[in-house]
Amino acid sequence: MHNTTVDAGAKATQGIKEINEDYAGFLIPNDPYLAKVKGMAFCIADGVSSAEAGKEASETAVERFLSEYVKTPDTWSVSRCGEQVLSAINLRLYRKSHEFKQDNKGYLTTLSCLILKGVHGHLFHVGDSRVFRLREGEFEQLTSDHVTYLGQGKSFLSRALGMDNNLHIDYCNFELKEGDRYLLCTDGLHDFIPTAQLLQTLYLNEPASEITAKLCAQAAENGSDDNISCVVLKIQSLAHQDENEFTDELFRLPFPPALTVGMKLDGYRVIEELFSSPRSQLYLVEDEHSGQRFAMKTPSKNFEDDTHYIDRFLKEQWIGSRINSPHVVKIIQHSRPRTALYYLMEHLAGNSLDHWLQQHAPVKPKHAISMVKAIAKGLKAFHNNDAIHQDLKPGNIMVLADGTIKIVDFGSVFVAGVAELYRPIEHFGALGTATYSDPNYLMGKNAAIQGDIYSLATICYEVFTGQLPYGDKIEECTSMFDYDKLRYKSASKHNPIIPVWFDKALQKGVSFDLTSRYETIDSMLADLTKPNPIFLKPDPEPQEASSLVFWKIVSGFWFITLILMLYLFSQSTR
């Protein structure tokens, strides 16, 4: 068995323009297993010139697609991988577009992506960049231009990445043939090279990189007034047909059996069981080939027939692989075939934060705030990838031997733009804890980033005081009526050295009212590290109390007056 081989080249030039808003690139994995399960990816994008951030949009779209596509679970189909990745990229660009106040500024780009896997090609397309195929003398455009014509030579782009929060993308797949030649290009090229000249150049018996250079030069010579970019690939050989059988096997991976110390699975020997719950197991394993140690997470056989659970488990791996931070556990890319469903993470030698606090409390303020900052950095890495953790708690935070803080567990994370948009946390037994999760989540209300801020503020309160901001009774709450009965307990009562402004920042961070809670992690950290003048003002509660008494007296006076008037009128009618 061998993989499909190609000769490919990509070139993006600014042409006569001052800025190059085009971006082109491709990825041909060196790892044989990755090439087998993911294939190769080729992309081209044309940032919308009327949008201020067209250059950044095209670059983000291509680079993120190429990097994130190969990190998707190897049991997902190509179409699902592409759609999930593109949906996440689209929402990212859409949100960045709406950071601008003016309508003519934003992150908008076309994008055309061609995936070659086994003996099939898969095409994803939005915008007016084009993909052509030259096969046995037949030249065919495989994409449709998403353009609306207004007459008198005027038109506008009707679809683009970043234009709408719901992405509408064209997808198709087709069989490949040896000798096929594919051209991905932007309008700065295809609008300025006649078909005859285009074919003549594509037929050249030269490396693909030289063909791309010649095409770009020809467009410039023909008077192109735009950026000029293209990707050219020539299929030299195709994978054997049993490649599809290999892929089909991946889609039917069974659940692994309960593992015990000494057992082996796909070349990984079990050293120790690290964790076990009704939903999953975590083992310390050693790779017999490299000697490296990893943490292996396996699904629980309790959910062997639960398709929603299986999908959730697979998505965990992808979500984790997208996040690159020194304060978030790293997902390990599979490098060889699997016979069962599981994924690997880096092994972290240390204690969970809840156990660490039991051993090291009380924590010195300087150390405590540095820990909170580290957790915040890890949490921001999720948010920067449009992901919400939703179940941040001390049990999901590791403190390593050198003091490094790492967030672990992706079981409750949701990625905006991917199927479930900020869907509130679901209860699956151990999933979600009332102690640290935002009550708005638990009551089915979307709290998004503010939900993670609540959890972070709660953890910060506990690190500094050893207690919880609303006491232990919060675990007994089952409705918002129950939560409304709770009152915030001043952190200074548990730790006298905590200043008023710090206590007020914590109180704002754990407010049940979303309009009163911080909207960003940075704003909360700013108030936790530097006194906010607003928090240093005298407590207005006494004034409010006296004002309340005054209005009670006034209301009582008018009530008595009303009764007296009714009595007088009733007397006069007799």
Secondary structure, 3 states (H helix, E strand, C coil): CCCCEEEEEEEEECCCCCCCCEEEEEECCCCHHHHHHHCEEEEEEEECCCCCCHHHHHHHHHHHHHHHHCCCCCCCCHHHHHHHHHHHHHHHHHHHHCCCCCCCCCCCECEEEEEEECCEEEEEEECCCEEEEEECCEEEECCCCCEEEEECCEEEECCCECCCCCCCCEEEEEECCCCCEEEEECHHHHCCCCHHHHHHHHCCCCCHHHHHHHHHHHHHHCCCCCCEEEEEEEEEECCCCCHHHHHHHHHCCCCCCCCCCCCEECCEEEEEEEEECCCEEEEEEEECCCCCEEEEEEECHHHCCCHHHHHHHHHHHHHHHHCCCCCECCEECCCCCCCCCCEEEECCCEEEHHHHHHHHCCCCHHHHHHHHHHHHHHHHHHHHCCEECCCCCHHHEEEECCCCEEECCCCCCEECCCCCCCCCCCCCCCCCCCCCCCHHHHCCCCCHHHHHHHHHHHHHHHHHHCCCCCCHHHHHCCCHHHHHCCCCCCHHHHCCCCCHHHHHHHHHHCCCCCCCCCCCHHHHHHHHHCCCHHHHCCCCHHHHHHHHHHHHHHHHHHHHHHHHHHHHHHHHCC
